[in-house]
Amino acid sequence: MGRHAAHWQRYIDSGQMVVFGPVLESAESWGLGVVEVAEEDEDELRAFVAEDPVVTSGTGRIEIGTMLAGFVRPRVA
């Protein structure tokens, strides 16, 4: 999981990562990451996801979806 988190550090450092971390439920745990990217950068994001250690090791899978913003807090400077 450390390698997985480190893989995403570039999006955290750039400010594009809105939220990232584990979601703990009583029966299982999984992760959630919300990344802000332009529509034209979606292919780059998909290629990046394919290189994630969780994916390449077969430990897990990552699903990408598009969120239509109903409300987004103002960007913090």
N, C-alpha and C positions, 0 to 999 in steps of 0.2 A: 504494500500500500504506500510505502514511502516513495518508491520509484514512480508510482502512479501519480501521487500528489506533486512530485517534482516535475513530472512531465507537463503538468498544467500551469506551472509557475509563470511561464511567459504571459499567459492571459491574466493572471493575478497581477503581475508587475505592470502590465500595460493598462490596467484599469478596466479591461473588457469583461473580466469575471465579476458578475454581479453577486453571486453566492456559490459556494463550493464546499461540500463536506458530506459526512455520513448522516444518514437518516436512520435512526434506531427505532425498531418496532419490537413488540414482544416476541414475535416468531422469527424475525429475520432482520437483516440490515441491508441497506443499499445506499447508493450515493446520489447526490443531486448537484448538478452544475448548471448555472445559467450564464451563458456567455453572450455578450452583445457583439454581433458582427453584422457587417453590411451584407445584403443579399448576394452581392457578387463575390463575397468571400466564403460562401457556404462550401464550395468544393475544397477550398484550402482547409477548412475546419474538418471536413470529412476525412481528408488525407491525414490530418493530424491525429484524429481519433483512431484511425486504423493503426497508428504507430504507438498507441498507448500501451504500456506494459501489461495492463489488465487484459487488453484485447489480444496482444501478441502471445501472452503466456496461456491463454485459454481460461484464465481465472474468472472472467466475466465478459459481459458484452455492454456496449454503450449504444443507446438509442438517441437519435437526434430528431428533434421536432422543432417546429416553428411556433413561437408564442406570439399571438396577436395581443399587443399591449392594451389592456383595459385601463390600467393605472401603472405608472412607473414613477417612482420618486425622482425628484430632480437629481441630476448628477452631482455628486459631492466633489468639490474642487480639491 
